């Protein structure tokens, strides 16, 4: 959430930075400032009336000490009290309306983020490895998975509908092996603390990381919208220290967790619907960092490198793309996407978004730290997929396929899968 005090002090700065995302957002800044002025007017009037009530109360005390009638003043005090109560209700309503407006305004893009309207303006920062070359026409993961019984999409649809996957036999073992490989890499080599968070979170937690209220149609809600299946482990991990004040000596904090992720994918009909590329439930190993403002951008580069290491160890060609202002996620100030090459799709697939939310999420969840001077400051929060399993799985089986339809298991995974090939 953006700081209303800073918006009030530097409205043109906020208008300019948000216009880089979408010019329509400028209107939301104007609306917030308008309602903020009304809130302050009401509070000022309530304070004036409170002072008047105190003054009259003193006069009543003087009259009573003289055994004189104070009925008229007492009537005025009661009327003022009623008016203060009415104003208090108005202030509460205006504060709630202002909070909802602020919840609907995305984060400011960092000044280094390239300006652009959509993904076509995203520059490629770097790439690693080369696209695999085949002496045959590579199959896609659906054909490979069906031939080798890695998963069963037809029976998954009978159980749950379209957009779900049931892994089978060695295909399920490969999925489990990838999860364990990722957790071992990030805990043992990269220093993250493994967490096992709940898969259901409160509405407050979803609001805290920015999924709500804007993206409620994308989420699976229960209990009349008060409980949600997590769309990503970012939600419980980032909220783990909500409403706390940490010591600067505790920072940075690195968390990693494997969880399923649940997304309705509303509005995505017809987009990447074949196979496992866009599904309603998928596994992900998520990385979250809680840092000081001074170190957060250095930590973003390290976080991105941690995610890249996964693809490098597995020998998968990928590229790193920086998201432009118009393509940034709602809560994020800067983001790098990792896109892995999937030969059977003949395209790159996003397997990780590594992002810095700066203090945007920390303000929403009231996450602070006490600096070395003893001042309470908001933390910076970062997150990234380390990585998303469905698309990593797709790229892996398509990259390591052979002409006879079998799949070679990359050497780093062989001890996990306990096999050197799938045929």
Buried (B, 14 or more C-beta within 10 A) or exposed (E): BBBBEEBBEEBEEBBEBBBBBEEEBBEBBEBBBEBBEBBEEBBEBBEEBBEBBEEBBEEBEEBEEEEEEBEEBBEBBEEBEEBBEEBEEBBEEBBEBBBEBBBBBBBBBBEEBBEBEEEEBBEEEEBBBEEBEBEEEBBBBBBBBBEBEBBBBEEBBEEEEEBBBBBBEBBEBBBBBBBBBBBEBBBEEBEBEBBEBEBBBBBBBBBBBBBBEBBBEBBBBEEEEEBBBBBBBBBBBBBBBBEEEBEBEEBBBBBBBBBEBBBBBEEEEEEBEEBBBBBBBBBBBBBBBBBBBEBBBEBBEBBBEBBBBBBEBBBBBBBBBBBBBBBBBBBBBBBBBBBBBBBBBEEBBBBBBBBBBBBBBBBBBEBBBBBEEEEEBBBBBBBBBBBBBBBBBBBBBBBBBEEEBBBBBBEBBBEBBEBEEBE
